[in-house]
Amino acid sequence: MAAPPSALDKEQIFGMAEKEMEYRVELFNKMTQTCFNKCVENRYKESELNMGENSCIDRCVSKYWHVTNLIGQLLGSGKPPM
């Protein structure tokens, strides 16, 4: 039977979870800013995104997540990139 986690273990776990949350928020903010700047015109003509902007944002977000996951897998595996 495993021993219950000590207070230090709980602090470390909480600290790691906090860092992970900060990383995720930063990643989301960078992705949002990057895709918005790439896909939405500086001069707003309409109150909502048009079909082209929606498609661009969908592709941008998909690629951003794909590359982020790929980099995470490469870093986690310790293997050099191809």
Secondary structure, DSSP 4 states (H G I P E B T S, - for coil): -PPPPPHHHHHHHHHHHHHHHHHHHHHHHHHHHHHHHHHS-SS--SSS--HHHHHHHHHHHHHHHHHHHHHHHHHHHTPPP-
